[in-house]
Amino acid sequence: IPDNQGRDNEMAHDLVDTINRAKDDMRVFFNAPKGDIFVGESGTELLFRLIMNAILGAEDGGVVLGSTLEHPATRSACTRWAKVAGKPYVQVAHNDATGTVTAEDYKPHLTPDIRVATILHTSPVTGMGVDVAGVAAAIRDVAPEALIIVDGIQHASHGLIDIAGYNIDGYVISPYKVFSRHGYGVAWTSPTLNAIEHNALIGGPEGNWEMGTRDTGAYATMSDVVGYFDWLGTQVCDSTDRRTRIEAAGAAIHAHEKTLTDAMINGTGNLTGLADLEGVQIIGGAENPAREGLVSISVEGLSSPDLVTELRNRGIRTHTRKADHYSGNILDPLGLPDAVRVSMCHYNNLDEVKAFLVAIREILES
């Protein structure tokens, strides 16, 4: 594109219009009428940036609170910047049996001096969601001034985002996980977090988080993503309100994915489900209402990389999660060196689940 934003020509004006339109689109998608929305290098980078500024800008003393369920994007950022700021970092233990963490798990660790808290919306290892509104409410009951930052990266494609209903200060997604491209992340920040001193050009717009010339293409692709959710909503409801259509799309996505994961776990037709296959362990348990669009398994006597290869040879793509810096917080307490993540989304169908069940039965019997 042969010009920059902010100049007095038609192309530059169009670039600014594209960015502003995308921000308006994302406000509807996030249900975030207040605060700021901006892009960064990646979801991980944005979580680090928000957490760093929240911790360094918070009142002296106090603690930083998170959970052992979280992705290293938040745990690593909290570990580093809590140490720099001289604040203890407290991690609430997640439930190994259910693969999630609840407000009740947080409550014994809640103190009035919580300065910053992080919440994982959905685990990319267990596939289990967290009641963000419930956890945030529990934190605010005890520490009303805490800055609360949410990792929504795994959740974004599997259901609804409702920032106005969470009472939080930061929310981050990675668009490549929600039908867009690699190379950028998206963050929302509350007016409270915007007021915290953070890196910005001297004399520039007050509260601005963006550094340098913005990537118009990144913003444009998010408009396309929101447009897709809007279109999907028209297929399942008759509303003329855009947010209502997006909410309907989110509900339909969750319902369809539950149909798929239920079939994979419990079986369908004459095909045996994972829950009844000998030697198969389902992480988080077979009956778990927190599940969002994926099933992680371990097979006794068969390494996860070998199982992934065998499934690939049969035309089915899955992924190994190893007990490393990404997934060890989940797998180590279970005594598992690795697991296979079988991920689905609303564009998958029951025939594909059936093909998976046929393939894994064949592998186990060979």
NUTORVO-838090 format. One line per 2 residues: number of its first residue (from 1); for each residue x, y, z of C-alpha. Coordinates in Angstrom, 1 decimal. Layout:
NUM = X:Y:Z ~ ...
This chain:
1 = 0.0:0.0:0.0 ~ 1.8:3.1:-1.2
3 = 1.2:5.5:1.7 ~ 0.9:5.7:5.5
5 = -2.1:6.4:7.7 ~ -2.7:10.0:8.8
7 = -1.7:11.8:5.6 ~ -3.9:14.0:3.5
9 = -4.7:11.8:0.6 ~ -7.4:9.3:-0.4
11 = -5.4:6.2:0.2 ~ -4.2:7.3:3.7
13 = -7.8:8.2:4.6 ~ -8.9:4.8:3.6
15 = -6.3:3.1:5.7 ~ -7.5:5.0:8.8
17 = -11.1:4.2:7.9 ~ -10.2:0.5:7.7
19 = -8.6:0.5:11.1 ~ -11.4:2.5:12.8
21 = -14.0:0.2:11.2 ~ -12.1:-2.9:12.5
23 = -12.0:-1.5:16.0 ~ -15.7:-0.9:15.9
25 = -16.3:-4.4:14.6 ~ -14.1:-5.8:17.4
27 = -16.0:-3.8:20.0 ~ -19.2:-5.6:18.9
29 = -17.4:-9.0:18.8 ~ -15.9:-8.6:22.3
31 = -19.0:-6.7:23.6 ~ -16.6:-4.0:24.8
33 = -18.2:-0.6:24.5 ~ -15.5:1.0:26.7
35 = -11.7:0.8:26.8 ~ -9.2:0.4:24.0
37 = -8.6:-2.3:21.3 ~ -5.2:-2.6:19.5
39 = -2.9:-5.1:17.8 ~ 0.5:-6.3:18.8
41 = 3.2:-8.8:17.7 ~ 1.2:-11.9:19.0
43 = -1.2:-12.9:21.8 ~ 1.8:-13.9:23.9
45 = 3.5:-10.6:23.5 ~ 0.4:-8.7:24.3
47 = -0.2:-10.7:27.5 ~ 3.4:-10.0:28.5
49 = 3.0:-6.3:27.8 ~ -0.3:-6.0:29.7
51 = 0.9:-8.0:32.7 ~ 4.2:-6.1:32.9
53 = 2.6:-2.7:32.9 ~ -0.1:-3.8:35.3
55 = 2.4:-5.2:37.8 ~ 4.9:-2.3:37.5
57 = 2.1:0.3:37.6 ~ 0.2:-1.2:40.6
59 = 0.5:0.1:44.1 ~ 3.6:-1.0:46.0
61 = 3.4:-4.2:48.0 ~ 0.7:-6.8:47.6
63 = 0.6:-10.0:45.5 ~ 0.2:-11.2:42.0
65 = -2.4:-14.0:41.6 ~ -2.8:-16.7:38.9
67 = -3.4:-20.4:38.6 ~ -1.4:-23.5:37.6
69 = -3.9:-24.1:34.8 ~ -2.5:-21.2:32.8
71 = -0.5:-21.1:29.6 ~ 3.2:-20.0:30.1
73 = 2.3:-16.7:28.4 ~ 0.7:-15.5:31.6
75 = 2.7:-17.7:34.1 ~ 6.0:-16.6:32.7
77 = 5.1:-13.0:32.5 ~ 3.8:-13.0:36.1
79 = 6.9:-14.9:37.4 ~ 9.3:-12.4:35.8
81 = 7.6:-9.1:36.6 ~ 6.4:-10.1:40.0
83 = 10.0:-10.8:40.9 ~ 11.1:-7.4:39.4
85 = 8.5:-5.6:41.4 ~ 9.2:-7.5:44.6
87 = 5.7:-8.9:44.8 ~ 5.0:-12.6:45.7
89 = 3.4:-14.6:42.8 ~ 0.7:-16.9:44.1
91 = -0.6:-19.7:41.9 ~ -4.0:-21.3:42.6
93 = -3.8:-25.1:42.1 ~ -6.1:-26.3:39.3
95 = -8.1:-29.5:39.7 ~ -6.2:-32.4:38.0
97 = -9.3:-34.5:37.7 ~ -11.5:-31.9:35.9
99 = -8.7:-30.1:34.1 ~ -10.0:-26.6:35.1
101 = -10.1:-24.2:38.0 ~ -13.1:-22.5:39.7
103 = -13.9:-19.5:41.8 ~ -14.1:-21.9:44.8
105 = -10.5:-22.9:44.1 ~ -9.4:-19.3:44.1
107 = -11.3:-18.3:47.3 ~ -8.8:-19.7:49.9
109 = -6.0:-17.6:48.2 ~ -7.9:-14.3:47.9
111 = -6.6:-11.4:50.0 ~ -7.3:-7.6:49.9
113 = -3.7:-6.9:48.7 ~ -4.1:-8.6:45.3
115 = -2.7:-6.1:42.9 ~ -2.8:-8.1:39.6
117 = -4.7:-11.3:38.8 ~ -4.7:-13.5:35.7
119 = -7.4:-15.9:34.5 ~ -7.2:-18.5:31.7
121 = -10.5:-18.6:29.8 ~ -9.9:-22.0:28.2
123 = -7.0:-24.5:28.6 ~ -5.3:-25.5:25.3
125 = -4.2:-28.7:26.9 ~ -7.3:-30.0:28.7
127 = -9.8:-28.1:26.5 ~ -11.8:-27.0:29.6
129 = -13.2:-23.6:30.1 ~ -13.1:-21.4:33.1
131 = -16.0:-19.2:34.5 ~ -14.2:-15.9:34.0
133 = -17.1:-13.8:35.3 ~ -17.4:-16.0:38.4
135 = -13.6:-16.0:39.2 ~ -13.4:-12.2:38.5
137 = -16.4:-11.6:40.8 ~ -14.7:-13.6:43.6
139 = -11.5:-11.6:43.2 ~ -13.4:-8.3:43.2
141 = -15.3:-9.2:46.4 ~ -12.0:-9.3:48.3
143 = -9.7:-7.1:46.2 ~ -12.0:-4.6:44.3
145 = -9.1:-2.6:42.9 ~ -7.1:-5.6:41.5
147 = -6.2:-5.4:37.8 ~ -7.6:-8.6:36.2
149 = -6.1:-9.8:32.8 ~ -7.6:-12.7:30.9
151 = -5.9:-15.0:28.3 ~ -8.7:-15.7:25.8
153 = -6.5:-17.2:23.1 ~ -7.8:-20.8:23.2
155 = -11.4:-19.8:23.9 ~ -12.0:-17.3:21.1
157 = -13.0:-19.7:18.4 ~ -15.1:-22.0:20.6
159 = -17.8:-19.7:21.9 ~ -18.8:-16.3:23.0
161 = -16.7:-13.4:24.4 ~ -18.6:-11.0:26.7
163 = -16.1:-8.5:28.1 ~ -18.9:-6.2:29.4
165 = -20.1:-9.1:31.6 ~ -16.7:-10.0:33.1
167 = -15.6:-6.9:35.1 ~ -12.0:-7.3:34.0
169 = -9.2:-5.0:32.8 ~ -7.5:-6.9:29.9
171 = -8.4:-9.6:27.4 ~ -6.1:-11.0:24.7
173 = -6.7:-13.2:21.7 ~ -4.4:-14.7:18.9
175 = -6.3:-14.2:15.7 ~ -4.6:-17.2:14.0
177 = -6.7:-19.3:16.4 ~ -9.9:-17.6:15.4
179 = -10.0:-18.0:11.6 ~ -7.4:-15.2:10.8
181 = -3.7:-15.3:10.0 ~ -0.4:-15.4:12.0
183 = 1.7:-12.4:12.8 ~ -0.4:-10.4:15.2
185 = -2.5:-10.5:18.4 ~ -5.4:-8.4:19.6
187 = -5.8:-6.9:23.1 ~ -8.6:-5.0:24.8
189 = -7.7:-2.8:27.8 ~ -10.1:-1.2:30.3
191 = -10.0:2.6:31.1 ~ -8.4:1.6:34.4
193 = -5.5:-0.3:32.8 ~ -5.2:2.4:30.1
195 = -4.5:5.0:32.9 ~ -1.5:2.9:34.1
197 = 1.7:4.5:32.9 ~ 3.1:2.4:30.0
199 = 5.5:2.8:27.0 ~ 4.3:5.6:24.7
201 = 5.8:8.4:22.7 ~ 6.2:11.6:24.7
203 = 3.6:14.1:23.5 ~ 1.6:11.4:21.7
205 = -2.1:10.5:22.3 ~ -2.8:9.9:25.9
207 = -3.2:6.3:26.9 ~ -2.1:5.0:23.5
209 = -0.7:1.4:23.4 ~ 0.3:1.3:19.8
211 = 3.9:1.8:18.9 ~ 4.7:3.1:15.4
213 = 2.7:2.7:12.2 ~ -0.1:0.3:12.6
215 = -0.6:-2.9:10.4 ~ -3.8:-2.0:8.5
217 = -3.9:-5.6:7.1 ~ -4.2:-7.1:10.6
219 = -7.1:-4.9:11.5 ~ -8.8:-5.6:8.1
221 = -8.6:-9.4:8.7 ~ -10.3:-9.0:12.0
223 = -13.2:-7.2:10.3 ~ -13.5:-10.2:8.1
225 = -13.5:-12.5:11.1 ~ -16.2:-10.5:12.8
227 = -18.2:-10.5:9.6 ~ -18.0:-14.3:9.5
229 = -19.4:-14.6:13.0 ~ -22.1:-12.2:12.0
231 = -23.0:-14.2:8.9 ~ -23.0:-17.4:10.9
233 = -25.5:-15.8:13.3 ~ -27.9:-15.1:10.4
235 = -28.0:-18.9:9.7 ~ -29.3:-19.6:13.3
237 = -31.4:-16.6:14.2 ~ -33.5:-13.8:12.6
239 = -32.3:-10.8:14.6 ~ -31.5:-7.5:12.9
241 = -29.0:-6.7:15.8 ~ -25.4:-7.5:15.0
243 = -24.4:-8.4:18.6 ~ -27.4:-10.6:19.0
245 = -26.4:-12.5:15.8 ~ -22.8:-12.9:17.1
247 = -24.2:-14.2:20.4 ~ -26.4:-16.7:18.5
249 = -23.3:-17.8:16.5 ~ -21.4:-18.4:19.7
251 = -24.1:-20.5:21.2 ~ -24.5:-22.5:18.0
253 = -20.7:-23.1:17.8 ~ -20.7:-24.4:21.4
255 = -23.7:-26.6:20.9 ~ -22.3:-28.2:17.7
257 = -18.9:-28.8:19.2 ~ -20.5:-30.4:22.2
259 = -22.3:-32.8:19.8 ~ -19.0:-33.7:18.3
261 = -17.0:-34.2:21.5 ~ -19.9:-36.1:23.1
263 = -19.9:-38.5:20.1 ~ -16.1:-38.9:20.2
265 = -16.2:-39.7:24.0 ~ -19.4:-41.7:24.2
267 = -19.5:-43.2:20.7 ~ -22.0:-42.9:17.9
269 = -24.0:-45.6:16.1 ~ -22.2:-48.8:16.4
271 = -18.8:-47.1:17.0 ~ -17.3:-47.3:20.5
273 = -16.3:-44.0:22.1 ~ -13.0:-43.1:23.7
275 = -14.5:-43.6:27.2 ~ -15.1:-47.3:26.5
277 = -11.8:-48.1:24.8 ~ -9.4:-50.0:27.0
279 = -6.2:-48.2:27.8 ~ -7.4:-44.8:26.8
281 = -7.3:-42.0:29.4 ~ -9.4:-38.9:28.8
283 = -7.8:-35.9:30.4 ~ -10.3:-34.0:32.5
285 = -12.7:-36.9:32.5 ~ -15.4:-38.2:30.2
287 = -18.3:-36.2:31.6 ~ -17.2:-32.6:31.9
289 = -19.5:-29.7:31.2 ~ -16.5:-27.3:30.9
291 = -15.2:-29.0:27.7 ~ -14.8:-26.7:24.7
293 = -14.1:-28.3:21.4 ~ -11.3:-30.7:22.1
295 = -10.5:-34.0:23.7 ~ -7.0:-34.8:25.0
297 = -6.1:-38.4:25.5 ~ -3.2:-40.7:26.6
299 = -3.0:-44.3:25.4 ~ -1.4:-46.9:27.6
301 = 1.6:-48.6:25.9 ~ 1.6:-46.2:23.0
303 = 3.5:-42.9:22.9 ~ 1.6:-39.9:21.8
305 = 3.9:-39.0:18.9 ~ 3.5:-42.6:17.5
307 = -0.3:-42.3:17.9 ~ -0.3:-38.9:16.1
309 = 1.7:-40.5:13.2 ~ -0.6:-43.5:13.0
311 = -3.6:-41.2:12.8 ~ -1.9:-39.0:10.2
313 = -1.3:-42.0:8.1 ~ -5.0:-42.5:8.1
315 = -5.8:-39.0:7.1 ~ -6.5:-37.6:10.6
317 = -4.6:-34.6:11.9 ~ -4.0:-34.4:15.7
319 = -1.2:-32.9:17.8 ~ 1.2:-34.1:20.5
321 = 1.4:-32.1:23.7 ~ 4.5:-32.9:25.7
323 = 5.2:-32.4:29.4 ~ 7.5:-29.4:28.5
325 = 7.3:-25.7:29.3 ~ 4.0:-25.5:27.4
327 = 2.1:-28.4:28.9 ~ 4.1:-29.8:31.8
329 = 1.9:-27.9:34.3 ~ -1.0:-30.1:33.2
331 = 0.7:-33.4:32.3 ~ 3.3:-33.7:35.1
333 = 0.8:-33.9:37.9 ~ -1.0:-36.7:36.0
335 = 2.3:-38.6:35.6 ~ 2.0:-38.3:31.8
337 = 5.0:-37.6:29.5 ~ 2.7:-36.5:26.7
339 = -0.8:-36.6:25.4 ~ -2.7:-36.3:22.1
341 = -4.9:-33.3:21.6 ~ -7.8:-34.0:19.2
343 = -9.1:-30.6:18.3 ~ -12.4:-29.8:16.6
345 = -14.2:-26.7:15.6 ~ -17.7:-25.9:14.3
347 = -16.7:-26.6:10.7 ~ -16.0:-30.3:11.6
349 = -18.8:-32.8:11.3 ~ -20.0:-36.1:12.7
351 = -18.6:-38.1:9.7 ~ -15.1:-36.9:10.7
353 = -15.6:-38.0:14.3 ~ -16.7:-41.4:13.0
355 = -13.6:-41.7:10.9 ~ -11.5:-40.9:13.9
357 = -13.2:-43.5:16.0 ~ -12.7:-46.1:13.3
359 = -9.0:-45.2:13.0 ~ -8.2:-45.2:16.7
361 = -9.9:-48.6:17.2 ~ -7.9:-50.0:14.3
363 = -4.6:-48.6:15.8 ~ -5.4:-50.0:19.2
365 = -6.2:-53.4:17.8 ~ -3.1:-53.6:15.6
